[in-house]
Amino acid sequence: MKPIRHIGIFVSPYYQSAQTPEGYPVVNVAKAFDNQLASNKREDILAVRDAIQAQPQLVTPMTLMVLAIRLYDVGFRDDAVFWFYVAKNRYLAMAGVLDVKSPSLAQVEDTIRNFAILAGPFFNSYAFCDLSKQREANLNSITWIEQHPYEAMYMAQLPALPGDRAENLKKSIADIKARARKEAQYFDDPKNLDEFNRKRKENHVPEQFCWVQ
């Protein structure tokens, strides 16, 4: 099995991976970042990461997903895992505040689900090469979304779930933390961890994802 160095997925109309390692992806998530995210230059991808870190208030989960993919593609796999978890958890927090089932947000829900289904296995296959690093990345991502709330959640024009938005956000983040604790407890059981690693070996995951650069 060859090492997997590139995440090849297609989520219309937001992202289409390059057909070859030398090619360029099609990116349509944020006008301010699309051109840089489509670059194969590491410095361009890192510049987007730094810009988002500096002003994260209105960066969409879709943009964060594509940032994670491109970080993986240019070799920053640890950063990629962190930003993938940020993207996923920012969306989950949002889904506890906004009515993502409403017609105006249904495409967002569908898009994030597609990104998670298609790209998630790449990130998690690498992340779980080192369980302690995976756990740290996930916990750090939760801290990040708590410290940098997605301001779109408070836009009056976006339909919200019943109740106070700020209180619903607190509950949503509490649920995300609870899921992280549950996952940690699961892998703290040696039997569960052994079975998990056995399946990874059967599927040749270590050879494909746990290589050293």
Beta strands, then each sheet from edge to edge (+ up, - down):
strand 1: 10-11
strand 2: 15-16
strand 3: 26-27
sheet 1: 1+ 2- 3+
end
